[in-house]
Amino acid sequence: MLARAMCGIVGYVGTREATPILLAGLRRLEYRGYDSAGIAVCNGEQAHLVRCQGKLAALEKLLAEKSPVGAYGIGHTRWATHGRPSDENAHPHKAGPISVVHNGIVENHVELRERLIASGRVFSSQTDTEVLAHLIDEALQAGAASLVEAVRAALRQVTGAYAIAVLSDRSPNVLVAAKNASPLVLGLGKGEMFIASDAPAILEQTRDMLFLEDGDIAELDHSGARITDLDGNPVVRKPRTVTWTAGQAEKAGYPHFMLKEIHEQPRAVTDTLAGRLLPDSNDAVLEDQEVTPLPSRVVILACGTSYHAGLVGKFLIENIARIPCEVDLASEFRYREPVVGSRDLVVGISQSGETADTLAAVKEARARGARTFAICNVVDSAIPRASDLVLYTRAGPEIGVASTKCFTAQLAALTLLAIHLGRRNGALAGVAATELVAELMQIPHKMSETLKETGDLKALARKYQNVRDFLFLGRGPNYPIALEGALKLKEISYIHAEGYAAGEMKHGPIALIGDGLPVVIIATRGKGYDKVLSNLAEVRAREGQVIAVATKGDTAILDQCEDVLWVPDAPPLLQPMLTVLPLQLLAYAVALARGNDVDQPRNLAKSVTVE
Ligand code: M6R
């Protein structure tokens, strides 16, 4: 499983003042989350918590007024998943003497919370993390012999992803750290120890690091760490000396955020599905929300890459739920006297949640009586706030201007919505439901396989880096992927690129083909495959150079194209989460070959908050 990238964690135990060390670490981790931050520092008596909503600067301001004193502590910078950004939802979370910071998702937090409340415990936040603090405190009260023993007892009840750092007012100068599917590293100092979500947070302190593995629990004091598994068996992990610069480490060793984010996609999709896709009942839940009454039509509104996700959403919703679905550019919808009303579900899709056109379009639809549903990556941003219902993608902060991991996470969220609607109106049932859910569960793994197999595409990029134009063709659910492939290429390589429905080629764009024009054709197996092969032959006959995205094992395609990018077999509706990956890598490689600034391409901004 790949590293998760939501929230940043730090910890310190030693002989120096913990607060400045934690703050320095959090500054390095702010790229992992920035909607709230906090620290808990202990002087051996009682942990002092300082936490607040907003960027780290807000916490720094509070600490400048009064800085907690103590030689051990933990800190956190948050990217909200459960519970909106607020002072109460900021970490650390406390229960009795226990303070916890957490990165990840406790999937069974609802049941655990209900049980803990029934046993008399009172919660003060909406987070899944507070459940962990209570479970650890409960284990101590039930007689756990030590803090580490209590953490083990708590984690045995938890399913999901976590990297945690824990301290107790009653265990002076001890920290406990544990990891499952979220990254966690220990820094080995001289007479002091550090914990961090990733190396850059503590590089200034030490280069000797010990990377924890899934299932590890570490008990730390100033002299070192004892690592065990969940059952208390000792585990040996070899320390290593990290040679990265802090900048390299922030990108987890990748040269650009975009490349890092491309590789985070299997994780982003896994997290977006987690706890929502229910394989036991072949259903999808939208976090205590029901789309009732069921809409007679779905209208999707979005811009740019999110609009392309919406176009795939049309296929998903119409095929799976058999509900008519329209997709509109938000900038067009808002000025068009649109016909929407109370029987429509209007879905606004946005990575940032702040795109001015999408926000205005959603408000317009709501004013006309439609029920509004946001699919968004930034918790509590403007579009979710303006909507009746919301489903958050859990991609973590996306820094590269070219959207990648948020796109595939949006596709996962739209698939959940389609399954949810289809199960409720009966359009999705029986074997079809079982097969779809089983196939969807396979997608993150197939995404990892695709990324691995595609590799860096440097050679392909060298071949095409100096062309003037590119054409991208696809059919059905892969038509939006042709549009997205073209958008990715033009926004970072500055090469003119057009995306077209393959069937439209003969109605105009065929005139462009000749002189070696590169044509990327998504020619995966499934409905329409034979027709795409005919398009491919038409391009070849006119001296176009074909780069095919094809299904692994389809050797027949090899002698019909210049280059092939392989993806594993998948049902057509789920293919977009795979076929887009080589196109993102192609855009990245060509932009790099042309010497462009991949993460901050010219003239573009990450959030478009103007019309
Ligand atoms: O934050 P949003 O998803 O609402 O942003 C919409 C577009 O501005 C965005 O997708 C843009 O097209 C990206 N640069 C594409 O990579």
Boltz pocket constraint, residues with backbone or C-beta under 6 A from the ligand:
constraints:
  - pocket:
      binder: B
      contacts: [[A, 303], [A, 304], [A, 305], [A, 306], [A, 307], [A, 349], [A, 350], [A, 351], [A, 352], [A, 353], [A, 354], [A, 355], [A, 358], [A, 401], [A, 402], [A, 403], [A, 404], [A, 491], [A, 604], [A, 605], [A, 606], [A, 607], [A, 608]]
      max_distance: 6.0
